[in-house]
Amino acid sequence: MRYETPAPPAEVGKTDGLAYTLWLPEGDPWAGVVIIHGAGSSKESHHDFARAARSAGLAAVCFDQRGHGESEGAMDGRVLDDVATVAALLGDLPLAVRGSSMGGYLAIVASERLRARAAVAICPASADGLARGLRNREFEFRADVDSLAAFLAEHPLDVAGLDTPLLLLHAEGDERVPVAHSRELARLAPRAELVVVPGGHHRSVQHDAELQGHALRWLRRVI
């Protein structure tokens, strides 16, 4: 059986010390999506979704958060500035943001700053859970603990006033972030859709091709 190597990203580089990969469709993209990885992960872990987004006509950008992968410096209170810096690589396209776990938390928090048309949050962590993990040294990435903890304290997931359409995807068997957290976010957010998948685990949803397709169709609908 013959397999073709997937096309590489259109661009690989750094901006303000943040390593990124940029994915562009063959024609004009109808929107752009910023893809945010979780704690201890990297941009490469989400290249499968970037390829799917490109095939669906979206431009996509993945990046290593500070303290991760090839990016410079420690993760700190600049996280929203970093997301905005990377989002600028997509130009003036209508924006969406998609993240998993810690990235899901940041996708929701960053949506207002980016004026995003939509946010997809997969098994999103809570600010309290992330702060607890920092204090207990549960994370392997490099962090300025005081600066990042202050950011988390200032940015709880207060979704009651969130105007951005929000798609929440969560595995019922998630051993890290209880599915009850997404259920509560969906109850509070005025424009939320929740998909709960039976079984699974903390990382299973983000790489599920069917759910990636659902997210891309949802983005097309709401954008």
Order of alpha helices (4+ residues) and beta strands (2+ residues): beta-beta-beta-alpha-beta-alpha-beta-alpha-beta-alpha-alpha-beta-alpha-beta-alpha
